[in-house]
Amino acid sequence: PLAEDVTADDAIDSMKLRANALNFKLVAHLPLYKELLSLGVESRRVEIFQFCDARIALEMVQFNPDFSAYLPCRITLMEDGEGQAW
């Protein structure tokens, strides 16, 4: 879980900054909970972030094309039943 003094938005900002520092690009963001709400489905916060370093991706795929199934790297931020962000 996130520390009590860290908000979900703070964690998202931190992930983006860290990814940038490591030369990983944010290639996709799926705010799943917003899509669900637009469909009339109640949901806790669930967001999926996809990061990729093109050079590393190329190495992985050249080594074994099956690794493409694991690209890009995904990180999910979600709230549990008590509203605690993970």
Secondary structure, 3 states (H helix, E strand, C coil): CCCCCCCHHHHHHHHHHHHHHCCCEEEEEECHHHHHHHCCCCCCCEEEEEEECHHHHHHHHHHCHHHHHHCCEEEEEEECCCCCEC
